[in-house]
């Protein structure tokens, strides 16, 4: 089932372990997404503080918690928070290999988190590849002095590739599928560029141009600090390398997007945001005027706070429950659901009623059948209305029948009665639900 998705499978395995321990609990799943961000903030006080000083560690912890984008995605049941943790730890231990030497402990931890990054998200795969490449280039440049370290790293790299090889074949199959069938991501410039630059400030409510302005101001200030740090001959290679890897992933995604299929999307940058947070924290720590640093942190805090309040209002609005309450009140024993054209909001309805039969009328053949296996035995994908109408007993709730052609098609071929039509809007994710209740 995992191979039919467009992501690697590690997150689904991790979530399944949580499910086996705590059962099917939405709150626990969301807390599981929060946990990696909490761990990442602790890493600021442990690893980053130890390697780069107390101020850098404190600022890193602040940024990974308070950047507006974190509150938007840290509680979503997705792989992003795990991905940002794994990629950041991979980079941290790559630096420790450089700083402390290629001892077995650091090498094993580095290899584990590099491999975990590749198995959690394909942007994680690109990031892990670039981090490994940076270590390889460093050892190659210092080959005479680092022969044994070079051999150790090559062994580690071979093991990583070997352990990823089983999934690599599936990845190639997935990539060929989305290349031939197209993908939902679209790119338009300069909008895509604006979204990428302003992503960390975008949060849930901030307009992309305001987020863009905030990030440009911050980047301008960081540029000044880079100039100042360079002038004072301080070592800034770790931070520069971190942002090079961050930008390298964006460039790689852009090249793939132009050659094969669009994959450059702002949300995916969350995977490497830990590297950007370190880059920002490293240079902000160089500012000797405390009032400037404190002022920037206060501004970020209040932007994040406003975003969080707005997010809570959106997520906990009673309007979000109207649709579910309406169906629960009116649902009868033999009713079933018919989803039209694969709208995601249709799935959001059906998973709330797992004991009901769900039919996905894939009229335009937009998805392979295997993709929907995780919905279980009570979910049937078909491009045949006859199959649905023959199997369905009782009333049918047709979801998102915003196009009248389906209703007309049903009326032409089948003897049906339209009992009711209703529409609902949710604040959460801006879902639009439309229902037509029919009876054969």
Buried (B, 14 or more C-beta within 10 A) or exposed (E): EBEBBBBBBBBBEBBEEBBEEEEEEEEBBBBBBEBBBBBBBEBBBEBBBEBBEEBBBBBBBBBBBBBBBBBBBBBBEBBBBBBBBBBBBBBBBBBBBBEEEBEEEBBEBBBBBBBBBBBBBBBBBBBBBBBBEBBBEBBEEEEEEBEEBBEBBEEBBEEBEEBBEEBEEBBEEBBEBBEEEEBEBEBEEEEBBBBBBBBBBBBBBBEBEBBBBBBBEBEEBBEEBBEBBEEEEEEBEBBBBBBBBBBBBBEBBBEBBEEBBBBBBBBBBBBBBBBBBBBBBBBBBBBEEEEEBEEBBEEBEEBBEBBBEBBEEBEEEEEBBBBBEBBEEBBEEEBBBBBBBBBEBBBBBBEEBEEBBBBBBBBEEBBEEEBBBEBEEBBBBBEEBEEBBEEBEEBBBBBBBEEEEBBEEBEEEEEBEBEEEBEBEBBBEEBEBBBBBBEE
